[in-house]
Amino acid sequence: MTLLRATDLGARHGLLNAVRGVSFDVAEGEILALIGANGAGKTTLLRTLAGAHPLSTGTIVYADEDLAGVAAHDRVRRGIALVPEGRKLFPEMTVEENLLVAGHRARPGRWNLDTILEAFPALRPLRGRLASRLSGGQQQATAIARALMTNPRLLLIDEVSLGLSPKAVEEVYANLAALHDDDATVVLVEQDLNRALSTAGRVICLLEGRIVLDAPTAGLTRDEVVTAYFGFNAARQP
């Protein structure tokens, strides 16, 4: 079943066309990785899907409903949650308080404070610590857990491993593995090509705001990805 359908999306930053003519579907239960060089349009695309950046052209249909005019907070209520680049936690609130704030916007579902701490056991001893005093990996885990507290059907995660130590990356991806086991639908932006290919079932590569590769990760070679990443050939489309 198609959960999200984006058709001919365009998004701008002033005179810059950051996203241009982007079309793709996301199936329920799918993990999709968005890759591309800095400035390719990945973050703008994710923020546009979440309603945090204005759509210039095109349509976004989620759960058979056109999201035109639907504000970001209403998209959260309908089941779309964004883990933004840089985590954007409330720094002078504790881990638990960050989670509970998101819980006030929660849809009905399995995720609450208890189930979150079961899925993210490393957060349990940190629940009383201020977000500003967490490591990068702990902040990222908290940001993902905070988004889950809203019980999303679609989870958007921007720059999963950017700026994290190798150990922190391992911890964050261990948490993502729990989401995979739960059949969550996830669109993630990832700079680490190996991580993207090993985690997602499908990868989309953006170049200068356009899709230049859209393919299942099974059977996809690193050479194909690198070639598309740097714009050396035409796209492979599904």
Secondary structure per residue as TSV (DSSP state, phi and psi in degrees):
chain	resnum	aa	ss	phi	psi
A	1	M	-	360.0	134.6
A	2	T	E	-80.1	121.5
A	3	L	E	-91.2	-38.9
A	4	L	E	-132.9	135.7
A	5	R	E	-130.6	117.3
A	6	A	E	-105.9	129.8
A	7	T	E	-128.9	118.5
A	8	D	E	51.9	46.0
A	9	L	E	-71.8	139.7
A	10	G	E	-134.3	139.7
A	11	A	E	-145.2	143.7
A	12	R	E	-123.1	154.3
A	13	H	E	-120.9	94.9
A	14	G	T	62.8	-121.2
A	15	L	T	-85.3	-8.0
A	16	L	E	-85.8	125.9
A	17	N	E	-83.2	94.5
A	18	A	E	-75.8	-32.2
A	19	V	E	-130.2	129.8
A	20	R	E	-136.8	113.8
A	21	G	E	59.9	40.1
A	22	V	E	-89.8	126.1
A	23	S	E	-133.7	131.0
A	24	F	E	-166.9	161.4
A	25	D	E	-114.5	154.4
A	26	V	E	-126.2	122.0
A	27	A	E	-82.6	149.9
A	28	E	T	-62.1	132.8
A	29	G	T	86.6	-0.9
A	30	E	-	-84.9	146.7
A	31	I	E	-111.6	116.0
A	32	L	E	-115.6	130.7
A	33	A	E	-103.2	132.0
A	34	L	E	-102.4	124.1
A	35	I	E	-126.7	167.9
A	36	G	-	151.7	161.1
A	37	A	S	-68.2	167.4
A	38	N	T	-56.6	133.8
A	39	G	T	85.3	6.6
A	40	A	S	-75.5	-16.5
A	41	G	S	109.6	7.4
A	42	K	H	-64.3	-51.7
A	43	T	H	-64.8	-41.5
A	44	T	H	-61.2	-41.3
A	45	L	H	-62.5	-46.5
A	46	L	H	-63.1	-43.9
A	47	R	H	-65.6	-33.0
A	48	T	H	-67.4	-41.2
A	49	L	H	-61.8	-36.5
A	50	A	H	-81.1	-9.3
A	51	G	T	86.1	9.4
A	52	A	S	-89.7	-7.4
A	53	H	S	-136.4	137.8
A	54	P	-	-68.6	141.3
A	55	L	-	-86.2	128.3
A	56	S	-	-87.1	-45.4
A	57	T	E	-142.7	162.3
A	58	G	E	91.8	-176.0
A	59	T	E	-134.5	149.1
A	60	I	E	-123.4	117.8
A	61	V	E	-113.1	123.6
A	62	Y	E	-125.0	124.4
A	63	A	T	51.2	44.9
A	64	D	T	66.4	18.3
A	65	E	E	-123.4	129.2
A	66	D	E	-70.4	128.1
A	67	L	-	-90.4	9.4
A	68	A	T	-55.6	125.9
A	69	G	T	80.1	-0.5
A	70	V	-	-86.8	119.1
A	71	A	-	-69.3	162.3
A	72	A	H	-57.7	-44.6
A	73	H	H	-67.6	-29.3
A	74	D	H	-74.6	-29.8
A	75	R	H	-67.3	-34.9
A	76	V	H	-61.0	-45.5
A	77	R	H	-62.0	-27.9
A	78	R	H	-90.0	-4.7
A	79	G	T	113.7	17.7
A	80	I	E	-111.5	121.6
A	81	A	E	-124.8	138.6
A	82	L	E	-113.8	130.1
A	83	V	E	-98.2	105.1
A	84	P	-	-77.6	159.5
A	85	E	T	-58.4	134.1
A	86	G	T	84.2	3.9
A	87	R	-	72.3	-46.7
A	88	K	-	55.7	43.5
A	89	L	-	-73.4	163.3
A	90	F	-	-82.5	106.4
A	91	P	T	-65.8	-31.8
A	92	E	T	-97.2	17.9
A	93	M	S	-112.1	153.0
A	94	T	B	-74.4	169.7
A	95	V	H	-56.0	-48.4
A	96	E	H	-62.0	-41.4
A	97	E	H	-65.2	-39.3
A	98	N	H	-59.5	-40.5
A	99	L	H	-68.8	-43.4
A	100	L	H	-68.6	-32.4
A	101	V	H	-58.7	-45.9
A	102	A	H	-66.2	-33.0
A	103	G	H	-63.2	-23.1
A	104	H	T	-67.6	-19.4
A	105	R	T	-101.9	12.7
A	106	A	-	-71.4	143.1
A	107	R	-	-83.4	165.1
A	108	P	S	-62.7	142.2
A	109	G	S	166.8	-174.3
A	110	R	S	-78.4	-20.5
A	111	W	-	-87.5	123.4
A	112	N	S	-145.3	-176.1
A	113	L	H	-58.0	-42.3
A	114	D	H	-66.6	-46.5
A	115	T	H	-70.6	-31.9
A	116	I	H	-62.8	-45.6
A	117	L	H	-70.2	-23.9
A	118	E	H	-71.5	-41.2
A	119	A	H	-76.8	-27.0
A	120	F	-	-121.8	69.1
A	121	P	G	-60.8	-25.6
A	122	A	G	-66.7	-19.3
A	123	L	G	-82.5	-19.0
A	124	R	G	-58.0	-49.4
A	125	P	G	-72.4	-8.5
A	126	L	G	-101.7	2.9
A	127	R	T	-61.4	-26.4
A	128	G	T	-96.3	4.8
A	129	R	S	-89.6	142.6
A	130	L	B	-64.3	142.0
A	131	A	G	-59.7	-32.6
A	132	S	G	-67.1	-14.7
A	133	R	G	-104.6	12.8
A	134	L	S	-90.9	154.2
A	135	S	-	-71.8	170.1
A	136	G	H	-59.5	-43.5
A	137	G	H	-66.0	-39.3
A	138	Q	H	-65.9	-38.4
A	139	Q	H	-63.8	-42.1
A	140	Q	H	-65.4	-42.2
A	141	A	H	-61.9	-40.3
A	142	T	H	-65.0	-40.2
A	143	A	H	-64.5	-40.7
A	144	I	H	-66.6	-43.6
A	145	A	H	-62.7	-39.6
A	146	R	H	-61.1	-43.0
A	147	A	H	-63.2	-40.0
A	148	L	H	-65.0	-27.9
A	149	M	T	-59.6	-20.1
A	150	T	T	-83.1	-2.3
A	151	N	-	56.3	58.5
A	152	P	-	-74.7	153.0
A	153	R	S	-88.1	-28.1
A	154	L	E	-129.3	120.4
A	155	L	E	-109.6	123.7
A	156	L	E	-108.5	121.2
A	157	I	E	-122.2	119.0
A	158	D	S	-98.1	128.7
A	159	E	S	52.4	68.4
A	160	V	S	-55.8	-48.4
A	161	S	S	-113.0	6.9
A	162	L	T	-61.2	126.4
A	163	G	T	78.4	5.5
A	164	L	-	-96.6	152.0
A	165	S	-	-71.1	158.3
A	166	P	H	-53.8	-40.1
A	167	K	H	-64.6	-42.4
A	168	A	H	-64.9	-38.0
A	169	V	H	-61.2	-43.5
A	170	E	H	-58.8	-42.7
A	171	E	H	-65.3	-43.3
A	172	V	H	-64.3	-42.8
A	173	Y	H	-71.5	-25.6
A	174	A	H	-63.8	-38.0
A	175	N	H	-67.6	-38.9
A	176	L	H	-64.9	-30.5
A	177	A	H	-61.7	-34.8
A	178	A	H	-64.5	-35.6
A	179	L	H	-67.7	-38.7
A	180	H	H	-61.5	-41.7
A	181	D	H	-65.4	-23.7
A	182	D	T	-90.5	5.9
A	183	D	T	60.3	34.4
A	184	A	-	-70.2	153.3
A	185	T	E	-99.6	120.8
A	186	V	E	-133.4	133.4
A	187	V	E	-116.3	119.0
A	188	L	E	-124.5	142.7
A	189	V	E	-96.3	126.4
A	190	E	-	-141.5	127.4
A	191	Q	S	-81.6	-25.3
A	192	D	-	-81.5	106.5
A	193	L	H	-61.7	-39.8
A	194	N	H	-62.4	-43.4
A	195	R	H	-63.3	-43.9
A	196	A	H	-59.9	-45.2
A	197	L	H	-71.0	-31.0
A	198	S	H	-85.4	-20.6
A	199	T	H	-96.7	-42.1
A	200	A	-	-90.1	154.5
A	201	G	S	-87.6	-13.3
A	202	R	E	-152.0	149.6
A	203	V	E	-131.0	138.5
A	204	I	E	-119.3	129.0
A	205	C	E	-108.5	129.9
A	206	L	E	-104.8	141.8
A	207	L	E	-138.6	118.8
A	208	E	T	51.1	42.1
A	209	G	T	84.6	-0.1
A	210	R	E	-118.6	154.1
A	211	I	E	-79.3	124.0
A	212	V	E	-115.0	-5.7
A	213	L	E	-155.9	131.6
A	214	D	E	-144.2	105.5
A	215	A	E	-155.6	151.5
A	216	P	E	-62.2	146.5
A	217	T	S	-72.7	-26.9
A	218	A	T	-63.4	121.3
A	219	G	T	84.7	-5.1
A	220	L	-	-84.2	128.1
A	221	T	-	-90.2	155.1
A	222	R	H	-61.8	-34.3
A	223	D	H	-62.2	-41.5
A	224	E	H	-61.1	-42.4
A	225	V	H	-65.6	-46.8
A	226	V	H	-63.4	-38.8
A	227	T	H	-61.7	-44.5
A	228	A	H	-68.3	-40.4
A	229	Y	H	-55.0	-40.5
A	230	F	T	-99.4	4.6
A	231	G	T	74.9	35.1
A	232	F	-	-86.1	-15.0
A	233	N	S	-152.0	179.6
A	234	A	-	-72.3	162.7
A	235	A	-	-71.9	152.0
A	236	R	B	-100.9	120.8
A	237	Q	-	-112.2	155.6
A	238	P	-	-68.2	360.0
